Amino acid sequence: MNNIAVAGLDRLPRDRYEVASEITHPDAILVRSANMHDMEVPETIQAIGRAGAGVNNIPIERMTERGVPVFNAPGANANAVKELVIAGMLLAARNITQSWRFARGLTGDDAAIRQAVESGKKQFVGFELPGRTLGVIGLGAIGVEVANAARALGMKVIGYDPTITVRRAWQLESEVGQAASVDDLVRHADFISFHVPLTDETRGMVNAERLKRMKAGGVLLNFSRNGIVDDAAAVAALDAGTLYAYACDFPSNLLKDHPRVVTLPHIGASTHEAQENCAVMVARQVREWLEDGNVHNSVNFPEINLPRNGGYRLAVVNNNVPNMVGQVSTDLALVGLNILDMLNRSLGTVAVTLIDVDREPSAETLTKIRAIDGVLSVRCLGCSKSDHEY
């Protein structure tokens, strides 16, 4: 669904995969922005891969109930978004869009234009970035890159992310300070950049009350998700002169013509490199799940990786409740199947168990496992029948 970069599709070798925009009984779906909420997802689907970071267009809860992992590509577009955030800071600080509009509106001969430039340029005096403080809300792949790039430009940086991972913390420049809360960050920042998903908790994160706490002359940068900033409150602060500028990737009638707003047409990840990176990453992840049952970068499944040693592997997805592994193991033992290796991981309400066995399980055995209360899906990898025949 949508245009997926060829570099990603090439990760699905045609001797093993059929790849097309129309397939009657697909095993997996690759998607970008198409809305899948009203779509009847085929029963054969075993994985969904989103060639990007946001997954608001995918019915995740419904897929989880069916035992279907949803993969995304966090960080694949991080550099592209980082560059646009830095550009947004420069556009705002140096009044570049206003200057460009002024220059495009000049008339007369070159002498008259030069005179108009000299008399008019004083209205576009801006400020420089070094020494200013950037507050970064959300320190995932993009937020970390933005923070580090701002440090390289000589800015002070403070960040807020109560769920930052160890991996991202290691990547973060040591000089980046830690804010105790969103309100603490807002009070100390000259610029604020958002890198969080749109949820009930983040919707309207910056509203009229928080804008009152922000330093006078501050700049908002939203290249994350529409709705995180209360646009009406931002415009009111701009009109009152307490907010200096607002740069975002989400035009609207309220914003697009405001003289202190820079609106871009949602181009944060719109580079050839980012689109290829996203497609390659998500195709690889979907393939790993289909062929080996391994999970990396899923928004609804736990990370799990069990190296293949040949033979037959069961990939069991079930509700995360007691004695699920015990029941599956018992069913295997009853038919004389020996477990060669096994790994179980859980995330929230879902658990995944990978089980390598010494011989091919029968269809009856797989059907019996699937009938266990709480089992959502069962696949046999390496078996003679296709996965969805059981």
Disulfide bonds with the S-S distance in Angstrom:
Cys380-Cys383 1.58
